[in-house]
Amino acid sequence: MDILKVASRSNPNSVSGAIAGALEKDGVVELHAIGAGAVNQTVKAIAIARRLLEKEGDPPVRVVPGFMELQIDGELRTGMRFIVERPARMP
């Protein structure tokens, strides 16, 4: 499973392409965001990726948000983790 780190300066269109590519490859991708701006860009990117995938006739993606803790420069930080999954296609 790919892990994408999203910053407040990330371009949502670029991130959505990375999401779509990872979903095509593995069917699941995890996104990490620390800070309100990064969470905002992540949510935008997920919405754009959903729209792209729905145009292809795929079922909608499933998004599971949650919290995560990690240590940066010796300081414990809380961030958001988004697990994006693509359901199996129906024959």
N, C-alpha and C positions, 0 to 999 in steps of 0.2 A: 504494500500500500504506500502510495506517495504521500509525503507530508509537504504542504505548501505553506510558507510563512508569508503573511500578508502585512504590509506596512501601511501607514496612513497615506503615503505617497504612491502606493501601488496603483497602477491603471486597472480599473475593474474589467475593461475589455480584454486586456492581456491575461489577467487572472482567470477570467471565464474561459478563455481558450485553453489554458492549462488545466482547468477543472474538466472540461469536455474531453481533452486528450487523456487524462488520467482515468476518467470513467470509461472511456473506450477501451483502454488497456487492461485495467484491473476491476472495473465495476464499482470501485470505492476510492475515495480520496479524503484526506484529513487536512483541514486548514487551521492554522494557528494565528491568532491576532492578539496583540497586547495594546490596549488603549482604545479609547472611543473612536478615534479616526480610523484605526486599522479595522475595528469591528464593522464600521460603516462601509468601508471599501469591500470587505469580505462579503457582507450581505448583498451589496450591489452586484458583485461578481457572481454570486450564486444565482441571483435572479436572472442575470443575463444568460448564464449557462443553461438554466432551466428553459428559457425561451428558445435558445438554440436547439436544445435536444428535443423539445416538444415539436418543433417544426419538422424534425426528421421522423416524426410518428412514434417516437419512443414514449413509454409511460413516464409520468413525472418523476423527478428525483425525490429521494427522501433525505431530509436534513435533520441531524440530531445535534443540537447545540449542548455545550457543557462548559464547565470551568476546568482550568488546569493551573497548576503551580509549577514554576520553574525558577531556577536560580540564575540571575544575571549579575555579573561582577560582585558576587558574594551576597547579593540582596535577593530575597524571596519575592517574586512577582506573581500576580494572578492575571491570567489571560483567558481568552475564550477559545474553545476548540469546537470546530464544526466538522462532523463526519457526514460526508455526502455520499449517498449510495444510489446506485441505479438498479431498480428492480429488474428481474429477469424478464426477457421479452416473451410474450405469449405467441405460440406458433400459429 
